Amino acid sequence: MAEETKSQRPAAPEQMQVPVDESHIVATYANFCRVTGTPEELIVDFGLNKQVGGTSPETIQLTQRIIVNFFTAKRLAYALGMAVQRHEQAFGVLETDVQKRVVHQQSTKA
């Protein structure tokens, strides 16, 4: 009976591997991003924040801009969420609040 039920279910669509050309790719490190947009597009700017701490912020030089439509943005958000989830499962929760990370690191050293 279980075999009949399995054969009657529609097959899950297979994911097609899309060929990509990485010969012109440029890798840039960023530890800062800014998200803005229009009703049609999402704009994500990336840059390097050289300031480790302190009160007077330096100007952050933006180096890369990615512009995507909201369909692509949603797929990107899902893919990034899955990647972060796998990382946290393997290595622990990522604390995004810098102040909490500093307090936690100081309390574990004491």
C-alpha positions, 0 to 999 in steps of 0.5 A, a space after each residue: 500500500 505504501 508503494 502505491 502511495 509513493 508512485 501516485 505522488 508527483 515527482 519533485 522537480 529536479 534542480 537544474 545546474 546552471 553553467 556559470 563562467 567565473 573567469 572574470 570574477 573579482 572578489 572584494 572583502 566588505 564588512 559594511 553594507 547599506 540597503 536602499 531601493 526603489 519600488 522596482 529594485 533593491 540596491 545593496 552597497 558594500 564597503 570597508 569600515 576601517 574603524 574598529 571602535 571609537 566615537 567619531 566615524 570615518 567616512 566609509 568608502 563604498 566599493 561595490 553596488 549590486 542592483 537586483 529586482 525583488 524576486 532575485 532579492 528574495 531568492 538571495 535572502 533565502 540563500 543567505 539565510 540557509 548559509 547562515 543557518 548551516 554555519 550556526 549549526 556547525 559553529 554556534 550562534 552569530 551575535 550581530 550586536 558588537 557590544 554584546 560580543 565584546 561583553 561576552 568575550 571580556 566575561 569569558 576571559 575573567 
